[in-house]
Amino acid sequence: MLYDMSDNAKLREIARIREKALHDEASQMKAARDEGIAQGKAEIISKLRAKGMSESEIKALLS
């Protein structure tokens, strides 16, 4: 892939690949963070239900 390219083209391709890797990593981190938040919220809701809170009380509390 990088064998017959000029030095500038090689550097541009390396920069493009690095930028894509950084973007992919940021996207994966955001997805993991969002999943963690969703799981935490589900756990809180489950605990509130177990304590006898109504759905309307839970909804009001989390809004």
N, C-alpha and C positions, 0 to 999 in steps of 0.2 A: 504494500500500500504506500509506504513512504520511500520506496527505493529509487524511483526515477523522477523525483520531484526536485525543484530548485530549493535552495535553503529557505527562502522566504515562504514558499508554499508549504514546506515541512513545518516551519514555525507556526504558520497560520493553522495548519491541521492539528498540530499539538495543542495550540491554544483552544481551538474549537472543541477538541476531545476533552480537555481539562474543564472547560466551561460547562460542557454537558455533564461531566461527572459531578461537578459541584452542584449543578441544578438538580440532578437526580438524587444526590445525597440530601439536599434541602427538602425535596419533595417527600422522600422516605421519612425524614425526621418529623415533618409536619404530620404525615399520616400516622406515625407511631404516637405522636403527642395527642392527636385528635382521638385515636383509639383508646389511649389511656384515660383521657378525660371522659369519654363515653362510658368506659367500664367503671370508672369511679362514680359517675353519676348514677349508673344502674345499681351499684352497690349501696349507695346512699338511699336511693328510692326503696330498695328491698328492705333495708334496715328500718326506714320510717314506716313502711307497711307492717313490718313485724311488731313495731311498737304501737300499732293501732291507729295510725294517722289515716285519714280518708284521702281519696285521690284528689279531691278539691283542695284540701289542706296542703298536700304535697306539691300540687301544681302552683298554688299561691306562694309557697315557700321558695320554690325554685325559679319563679318568674323574676 
